Amino acid sequence: MPNIKSAKKRVNVIATKTELNKAKKSALRTSVKKAELSLANGAENSVELVRAAIKNIDQAAAKGIIHSNAAARKKSALACKLNKIG
């Protein structure tokens, strides 16, 4: 446990940011999973779900939650799956 006041504050701030980042990353994973399931099942709204997932991926990369190369990889995989179903 830190003794200095500013170090104590940093511990609290980091804990708060960690919780927020975990929640955002979980929501990102959920949106990608929904998009992939809709593509696998051939659902009618798969294009909208893929668009939403790509938007979430871009936002997460902009905030630094995931690396930009990881974001590009995920977007590319979704786009390839979308193109395969036509």
N, C-alpha and C positions, 0 to 999 in steps of 0.2 A: 504494500500500500504506500502510495507516495506521501511525502510529508509537506511538500511545497504546495501552496494554494493553486498556482497555475497548473501544476501537474495533476492535482486532484480534479480540476475542471476538465482537463484534457481527457481523463479517464471517463468522465461522465459523457462528454461530447462524443467520444469515439464509440461508447456503448450505444448511444442513441442513433448515431449514423449507421452502425452495424445492423441494428434492428430494421431501420428503414431500407437499407440495401438488401437485406435478406427478403423482406416483404416484396420489394420490387423485382428481385430476381425470381422469386417464386411465381409472381404474377406473369412474368415473362415466360417461364417454363410452361405454365398453364396455357397461355395463349398459343404457344408453338405446338403443344400437344393437341389442343383442340383443332388447330389447322391441319395437322398431320392426320388426325383421325377422320376429319371430314374428307380429306383427299383420299384416304384409304377406302372409305365407305362410299365415295362418289356422291356426296351430299350436294344439294343445290346451292347452298350458301358457302361453298368452300372458297370461292374467290374472295368474298368479303372477309372470311376468317383469315385467309392468307394475308390479305392487305393489312388487317388489324395486327397480325403477328409481326409483319415486317415493320410496321410503325412502332410497335413496342420494342423491337430489336434495335431500331435506329435510336429511339429515346434512351434505351439502356446504354448504348455505346456512347452517346453524347454525354451522359452523366458519369461515365467511367465505371459503370457497374460491370460491364463486360468489355473485353478488348475489341478494338475496331476490326481486327482480322477475324475474330470469332464471330462478330456480327455479320461480316461479309460471308463467312462460310455458312452460317445458318440461313441467311437470306438466299444464298445460291441454292442450297439444298431444297428449300421450300419452292423456289421458282422452278427447279428441275422437276420436282414431283408434280407441280401444277401443270407444267407443259406436257408431261407424259400422259395425263388424263385428257388433255385436249382442251 
